[in-house]
Amino acid sequence: MGKLDISKGQILHKKGDAIKDIAIILKGSFTLNDGADVSLSAGNGTILGAFHPYGGTYHYNYQAAEDSTLFTYDYTDEDDLTAAITATPTIAPVMVSASVALLNQLLDTLSELYEAGCKLCKDTKANYNDYKNICARLMIPPKMFESINVLVPPEKPDILDSWQTALCRAVSDKNDLLRKECYPADIQFCVGTIMLSAQMAQKVQVEIDKALAFIQQMKNDTDEFSREYHSQKAKFDDAQRQEALESGSGSLPQIKNALTTILAFAGVSREIGDAFGRDIRAFMKAPDKAEKSTEMRRLRTDITNNYYTIYEAAFFNSLNTEDIPAEVKMFFLFGFVDEELAGEENTAELYKYAVLWEDDPNGRILPVYDWLKKIYRGEVPPSKDEFDNDWPDHLKEEVRQGNITQAQADEMLNDTKAMVSFELHNMITGANKMTYGSIFSFIPAFYAQSVSRPLENCLVTAQRAADELNHVRDLDFGCFYRPAYASYPELKINRFDYNLEILPYIILMPNYGSRGVMWQEIEGRKRTTPAHLVVSILHSEDLFDTFIKMCAQFRWEMCKRIQGVHYSDITEPSLTSEYCNYLQFYKKNSSLSADMKEKVKTALKRNNNSYSNVFASEYEMFLKAESEGLPRLNKVSREILFKYCTFSQKYRDNLLINPQYKPLIERWTVGRDDRVRTLELFSRRILTQVKELPEEVQIEAEYLKL
């Protein structure tokens, strides 16, 4: 017994815990929820636990809705409850009002559940009739569900029409009068009212449990029908929308109950579907969706976990059918789950984008859904996880930790279904959050409040992404070239070094976001494999700027990969070693003025002393400003960048009149011309033995023309 302070979000009692005490709320408020369907609020004066029989268990989780102060009492029998009331006569009237208010909430909940049961029964029968009509219009035989024909709505609980309920409502309506005239007159009025409320609450709770059980049983009994109905309805609605879209007849038929269609298609368990729907509704009601409270963090976490479970189930089901509902396509592409959450206008836009989506003809720019299909077909390996482990390394780590056996690892090594699951729960979950832009307020489901620009200006199509990537390549022609070698034993040539361009995969994340990320520079350990760049499919920032940042990340990480442990060793000149040397010893660099040294210091501070981030920011200025002859960099960084990230021919020609670039270009041209002459001599020698130059030699010749 004693005073107890509880912080907001803290749980006092969990559902199922044994009842050992009661607690009077002296300050603050609590939320009572069963983790699923019922949520009640309890304010000042409420006696937490009084509505449960002593010696039993709590029906609800008791969570502080705000910082609260309680006074607790032991609770072993009825006398302890009456003692707690009589011990605090000054606030006893408040306790009575709070008890009656909580009892009325229970009655309201029971009434709502009864109505929900009736509506569920009525709607299911109506849907069954609609299902048969849809099947007729689609010209397919309807399946028979006899369980629907024998559905009976729940009986109305007697207590809802009883004199006890009428009295409870009357006491609530006359609360001000009773608080002023009756309750203060004698403490026994308070004791009696609270005790009667407690007894009635226990009866109401039994009826609530019955109503919940009825609804759950009915959902279980009609689950198969629900999936079949929403599957056929989605086909019918799709056909209508497609017809309206092709005819240009005006507004498209509205999308309704999208989440139900998505869940039916995914075929996840009723528990996961109900929990996800409940969390989405709670998120919609939240006034501040970016709030960092414990409750909102938990809600976002639950939504995220169930979202990917549903996404995975829907993906594998989609592989077995060509009839994917539009709502599911929107889910795969954009993270769309609910028309109300997304907003009516956004829903209409996303629908058009989904049905009119055009794939990249080169197969290198893909939405997540198509990327997963590529992995499932064995065309590409999964991406590395956040610990830089590829698929084989991940399996080795799982074996090392004892999560799987070596035999299981050997079996999974070539299991593309397991690879898809690995990709979804590693790279995609991580990259989806990173590209969103705010890891603290992220949920993977698309919602209207996150949209800051018209969607038509944000959509990243395959063509648009290709154009922006080519824009960067037009400036920095060598961005995706890397050293490779070939050998020609028949020509007695052991090694020929050349430069090979490997264009990256660009994976479009299903979110509305603001960032792009270079996830990995190569696949596995082979250096001549594509990088993986990820960016939001609905991108709110300037897409060209985002691609420059991703290419800067790629440049830095690829150089580190090639150089290995020597990436910062100036005795082995490279982009990273020269940049690290420049930033580490800028104070001693005689080529930099005092003002320039101060700017370098500021840049390091702004980028938390990250050399790669400083490089990325200066690389952006190099491509956007310096390529146009606008000086933004100091002499040292300009020379390094031009040496390793040289502009293409047309930009070099334009910059020849610039005194800052003329000596750099002339020096670079001399080196290039030497390589050209060497290659020509090499080519002539080969042509004396064969009629046509090997492909690698031709690739190098084309590279030197750039």
N, C-alpha and C positions, 0 to 999 in steps of 0.2 A: 504494500500500500504506500502511495506517495505520489508526488508530482513528477511528471515526465514530459520532457520536451522532445518533439518529433520534427525533423526537417521535412521540407516539401519533397514529395516523391518517395519518402521512406515508407516501408510497409510495416504496419504494426502487427497484423495477424494475417496468415495465409489461409486460403480456403483448405479445409480439412484438418487444420490444427485443433488440438483439444482445447476446450474452453476452460480456462482456469481463473480468469479475472474479468472484471468489467471496468470500463474507463469512461469518465465524464469529460467531454470536450469543454475545457474552460476558455480556450481561444483557438481560432482557426476552423478548419473544416476537413472532412475526409470524403473519399470516394469509395463506395462499396461496389465491387464488381465480381462476377463469377468467372471472369476470364473469357466469356463468350457473349451471352445474350442480355444479361441484366446488369444495369449500372444505376446506382442510387447515390444520393449525396446526403451527407450528414453534417449539420452545422453546430454552432454553439449550443451547449446543453444536452446534446444527444448522448445517451448512455450506450456506448459501443459494447455489444455483446448481450444486452438485455433482452433482445428479441430471439435469442437462442436458448434452448433449455440447458440448464446447468448440467455439466457432465457430458455434454454432447460435443459436436465439432462445429467450426465456423462454416457457414454456407458461402461466404464471400471473402475476397481479399480486401483488407482494410488499409488503404493507402492515403497518406496525407496529401491533400490537394494544395496545401500551403503550410508554412511553418505553423505548428500547433502546439498547444500545451494541454496536457491531460492530467486527470487525477485518477489513479487506479485503486481498485478495491479487490480483495479476494472474492471469488464467486464459487461457493460450494453448494449453496441451496438458495431457496426463495428468500429466506430471511436476510441474506447478504444484500440482495437487491433493495429490499425495503429499508435496510439500515443505511445504505448509501444515499437514498433519497432523503430520509429524515435527518441525516448528518449535515445536509446542506440546504436548510430551509429557505435561505435568501434567494437561491437560484432555482429552487424546486419548480416554480411556475414556468421558468424558461425550459426546464427539463421536460415538463409535461408537453409544452408546445412542440418541442423538438421531436418527442416520441410520437405524437399524433401526426406530425408532418411526415415522419419516416414511414409510419403505418399507411398513410394515404399514398405514398409513393409505391409501396408494395401492392396496394390495391390497384393503382393505375397500371402497374406492370402486369398484374394478373389479367386485367381487362384488355390490355394491349396484346398479350400473348394469346388470349382467347380469340380476339378479332383476327390476329395473324394466322391462327390455325384455321379459322373459317375461310379467310381469304385464300390461303394456300390450297385448301380443298377446292374452292370454287374456281380459282385460276387454273389449277391442274386439269380439272374437267373441261374448262374452256379451251385450254391448250390442246387437249386430246382431240377435241372437235376440229380445232384449227389445223392440227397435224394431219388429220385425215383429208381435209380440204387441200392442204399443201401437196400432199402425196398425189392427190387426184390431178392437180394442175401440173405437177412434175411428171405425171404419167408413170408413177411407180407404185407398187402395191404397199399399203401401209402395214406395219407390224401390229399385231394385236396385243393389247395390254389389258387383260381382264381385271387386274388390280385397280385400274382407274375407274372402271364402271362401278365397283363396289365401295368406292370411297365414301365415308360418312364423316361429316363435320363433327368437331368435338362438342360434347355437352357443356352448356354454360355452367360454371361452378355456382352452386347454390349460394355461396357466401356473398357473391356480387350483388344479389338482390335481397340480402338479409337485412334485418333491423340493425345488426351490428355495423354493417357498412353505412347504412343511413345515419346512424348515430355518429360514426367516425367522421363522415362528411360534415355533419352539422357542427360537431365540436371544432372542426377545422375552420368552418365558415364563421363561427362565433368566437374565434380565438381571442380577439382583442378584449371582448366583454368578459370572457371567462378569466383571462389573465388579470383583469383589473378587479373583478368582483368575487369570483368563486375561488380560484386556486389559493390566493393569499389568506382566505378566511380560515382554512384549516389544512394542515399538512396532509391529513388523511385523504382529502380530495385529490391531492397530487399523487400520493401513493396508489390510491385506487385506480386512477385514470391510467397511470403508467403500467400498473400490473395487468389491467384489462387489455391495454394496447399490446403488451408483450404476449399475452395468451392468444389474442386474435392474430397477431403477426405470425405466430407459429403455425396456426391453421392455414393462413394465407400462403405461407411458404410451402406447405404440402401441396396446395393446389398449383402453385407456380411450378413446382417440380413436375407435377403431372402434365401441365401444359407444355413445358419444355420437352418432356419425354414424347408427347404426342407429335409435336412438330418434327422432332428428330427422327422418330420412327417413320413418319409419313415421307420425309425426305429420303430416307433409306429405301423405302418401298417403291418410290417413284423415280429413283436415281437413274435407272436404265432408260425409262421413258424420257426423262428430262434431257439426257444426252442425245437420244435419237431425235427428239423434237427440235432441239436447238440446232442440231446438225442439218436437218432438212430445211428448217426455216432460214438458216444462214445461206443455203444454196438458192432458195427462192428469192430472198432479199437481194443477194448478189446479182441474180439474173435481172431483177427489176432495176437496180442501180445501173448496171451495165447498159441496159436498154435505154435508160434516160440519158446516160452519158454519151452514148453513140448518136442518139437522135437529137441531142442538144435541146431537149424539150423544156429546159429550165432547171429548177431546183431538184436535187437528187432526193430520193426517199431517205428519211432520217435513219440514222443508226440508233437502235435502242437495245438495251440490255446486252451491251457488248461484252461485259465481263462474264455474263452467264454463257454466252457463245464461246468465249475463249476457254473457260473452264471445262465446258462440255467437250470441246475439241481436244483439250489436253488430257482429259480423262484422269485428272489427279483425284486423290481421295477426298471424300466429303469434308473431312476435318481440315485439310489444307485449303480447299476452296472456300469453306465458310470463314476460316480464320483470315484469309487474304481479303475477302469481301468486307468483312467486319473492320479490318484495319484500314482499308481504302476509304470506307465511309467515315471512320474516325478522323482520318487525315483530311478529308474534304471539309469536315466541320472545324478543324483547327484554325483559329484566327491568324496565327503566325506559323506558317509552315516551315520556316527556317529556325524556329525556336530551338535553343540548345539545352532545354530542360531534360531531366532524366527520362520523363515520360515520353517526350517527343523523340528522343534518341532511341528509346526502346521500340517505339512505333515504327520509326524509319528502318530500324534493323530487322524487325519482323516482316515488314513489307518486302524488304530487299531479299531476305532469305527465301520467302515463299515465291517471290517473283521468279527467281532463277530455277526453282524447282518446277514451276509451271512452264517456264520457257523450255526447259530441257524435255519435259514430257510432251509438250506440243511439237517440238522439233522432231522428235523420233516418230510421233504419230503422222506428221506431215509427209514423211518419207514413203508412207504406204498409200497415199491418196493424191490425186491431182486436184481434187475439189477442196481447196483451202479457202475458208470464208474470208471476206474482206477484212473483218475485224481481227482475224488471226494474222493476216498479212501486215496490218497496221501495227499489231503487237510485235511481230518479228522485226519490222523495219524501224519503228519509232518508239517502241516501249508504250504504245497506247493500250490502256486497259479499260477505260470507262469514259463514256461520252460526257457525263456530267463533270468528271474530274478534268477532262481535256477542254471542255467548253464547246458549244455548238459549232461556232465558226471554225475553230481549229480542227474539230472532228471532220467537218466537210472537206477541209483542205488536205488533211492527212489521207482521207479516203482517195481523193484524186491522185495524190502523189503515189499511193500504194498501187493502184490499178494501172497507172500510166508509167510505172517505173521501167526504165530501160537499162539493161545490163551493159557492162563494159565489154566491147567486142574482143578486147585483148585479155579479159579475165584477170586483170590485176587490181581493179578497184571494185571492192565488193562490200555489200552490207554484211553484218554479222551472220545472218541466216545463210547466205550463200557461201560465206567463208567456212561455216561449220559443215555445210554439205561437201565442200571441197576436201575437208579433212576426213569426213565419213567415207568418201569415195577413194581415199588413199592417195589423192593427188598432191597433197602438201602435208608436212608434219605439223603437229601442234606448236604453238609459240612456247617460248620459255616462260617459266613462272617467275614470281617476284624475287626469287632467290637465284635467278639466272640458271635454273636447271631446265634442260630440255626433257623430252618424254623419257628417254632411257635413264637419264640421271635422276629424274623424279622417282622412277620405279626402284632404282638402286637405293635411294634415300628411304623409301617406304619399307623396303626389306630391312635396311639397317635399323630402322626404328621399331621393327617388329610388327608393323601394321599389316603386312602381307608376307607370304612365304616366297621363296625363290621360285618355286614351281608356278605360283600364281603370277609372279612378275614375268616369267618367261611366256606364259599364256597371254598376258595382257600386252606384251610388247608390240604385237601386230594387230591388236584388237581396236579397230577404228571407232567402235562405239565407245570404248573406254577413253580413247583419245579425245573424242568430242566432249565427253563429260569433263575431262581434265581441262580442256581449253575453255569451256564455259565457266567453270568454277575457279579458274585461275586468271588467265589473261583477260578474259572478257569482263569478269566482275571487277578486276582492278582497273582496267583501262576505261571501263564505262564510268567509274567514279572519278578518275583523273580527268577525263575529257569534259565531264560535266562542269568542272571549274571550282566547285566548293565541296570538298569531301565531307564537311560537317553537316550540310543540309541536303545531301544527296539522297534521292530515291530513284530507282531505275524506271519507275512509272512516269509517263508524260503527264504533266499537269499545267493548267492554263497560267497559273501565277508565276511560273518560271519563264514564261515567254516575254521577251523584252523588245522584240522586233517582229515585223510581219513575217510569217513563215515563208512566204514566197521569196523573200530576200535571204533566207537562211538555208534553204534546202541545198544540200551538197549532192548533186547528181554525179554520175560517173564521168560525164563529159566535163562538168565544171571542175572536178578534182583533177582530171587529166590536164586541163588547160592551165591550172595554177601550177601544177608540177612542171609542166613544160616551160612555163614562164621562168621558173627558177633555173631550169636546165639551160634555157636560152641565155641567161646571164652567167651562170657558173657551169660551163659545159662539162667540166670534169667531175661534177658532184658525185655521180654514181659509178664512175669508173674506178676500178681497183686493179692492182697488179696481179697478173696471172702468168703462167708459163706453159709452154708446150715443148714436146721433144719429138724429133724426127729421126729415129734410128736408121731408117733407110737412106737418109741424107747425111748420116754421121753427124747429126746436130743433137747434142745432149739436152740443151736448154735454150729456148727462145722466150725472152720476157716481153710481154705486151700488156696493154691496158684494155680491160674488158668492162663494158657497161652492163650492170645488173640492176634493172629497174625494180623498185620496191613494190610490195603489196601494200595497198592502202585499204584499211579495213574501217568501214563506217559504223561507228557505235550508235546503238538505238536510243539516242537521247537528244535533248536540246541543251547544247553545251557551248563552251567558249574556248576550249583548249584542244591542241593537238599534241600527240606524244610519239616520239620515236621509241617504240617498245623494244626492238632488238635490231642490231645491225646485220646479223647473219643468222642462218638457221643451223643449229648444232655447232660444229667446229669447222665446217667447210666455208672458206672465205668467199667463194664464188657463188653464194646463195643470196636470195633477196632479203632485204630488210623488211620489217613490219612497221608501218606507220599507221597510227590510229587517230581518228578525228570524228567529232560528232557529226551525225548525218544531218542534223539541224544545227548549224553553226552560227552563233550570234556575232562573232568577231570577223574582222577582215580575213578572208580565207588565204589571200596571198601572204599576208604577214605570218599567219599560222604555219604555212608551208615553209617559209623561210626559217622559222624557228625549228621545225622538225628536221629540215635539211642541215641546219647548223649542228643540232644534236647528233645527227648521223655522221657528219664530217668528223666531229671530235671523237666519237666512240669507235668509228671505223679505223681511224688513225691509231687509237690506243690498241685496238685489236691486232692491227698489223705489226705495230712496234713491240707489243708485249710489255715486258717489265721495263723496257728502255724507252717507254713513251715520253718520259720527262728528261731523258739523258741528252744534253745538248751536243755531246760528242757524236751522236747519231741524229743528224738534222731531220726534223719532220715538223709537221704542222703543230703537233702538241708540244714537242720538246722546245721549239723556238718560242711558242706562245708562253709556255710555263716559265722559260728563262726570262723573257721580256717582262712578265708580270711580277716575277719574284725579285728581280734586280732592277726594277725601273728607276729607283732612287739613284743608282750609280750610272745610269745610262746617259752619256754625254750628248746623245742625239735628241734628248728630250729637254725642252725648256722647263723652267720652274712651273709655269702655268700648266703645261702638259702633264708634268709629274703630279700636280695637284688633281688634275682631272682623272688620271689613272687611279690615284688613291680613292677618289670619290666613287669611281666605277667599282672598285673592289669592295668598298664598304657597302654600296648599294646592292651588290650581288653576294653579300655574305662571304667574301673572299673566295668565291668559287671561280676558278679560272675558266671552267667550261661555260659558265653563265656569262662571264665577261666576253669571252670569245663569241658566244651566240648573239649578244647585243651588238657587238662591233661588226659581226658578219652581216647582220641585218642592215646596219648603216652602210656597209660596203656595197651590198647589192642594190639598195634602194636609192642611195644618194651618190656615193662615189662613182657608180656606173654612169651617172649622168653628169659627172664632172663637178659635183658639189662636194667640197672638202668637209669631211666630218671626223676623220681619223687623224691620229698623229702619224709622223713619218715611219716609226718603227712598226706599228700594227698594220699600216697600209702596205709596207713592203712584204711582211709575212703573209698577209692575206692574198696579195697579188701573186706571190710566188707559188702558193699551194691551192688557191681558189681562183685561178686566173679567169678573167672575163673572156667571153667568146670573141671571135674575129671582128664582128661589126662594132662591138663596144671598144675593142682595142684600137680599131681604126679611128673612131671618133675621139678617143682620148690621147691620140698622138700629139695633138696641139697643146695638151695640158702639160706645163713644165714639171708638175709633180709626178706625172705618169710616164712621160716620154722616155727617161732613162730606164725605168722599170720595164717598159714594153720592149725597148731595144735590147736590153740584156736578156730578157726572156726569149725574144725572137732568135737571138744568136744561138742560145741553147737548143731551141726547137729545131732550127735549121741544121745544126750538127746531127741531131737525132734523125732527121729526114735523110741526110746524106748517108749516114750509117745504114739506115734501113734500105735505101736504094741499092747500095753496094751489096748488102745481104740478099736482096731480092734478085739481083742480077746473077749472083752466084748460084742461087737455087734454080733459076730458070734455065741454067745450063744443064740441069739434071732432070727437071720436070717441065711439063708444058704450062702448068697453072700454079700460081702461088697458093700455098696453104691458107685456109680460112683465117687462121690467127694472124698471119702476116698482113692479110688484107684489112683485118679489123684494126691493126695498129696503124696502117697507112691512113685509113679514114680518120682515126683518132687524131693523128698529127695534123690533119687538115683543119681541125676545129680551132 
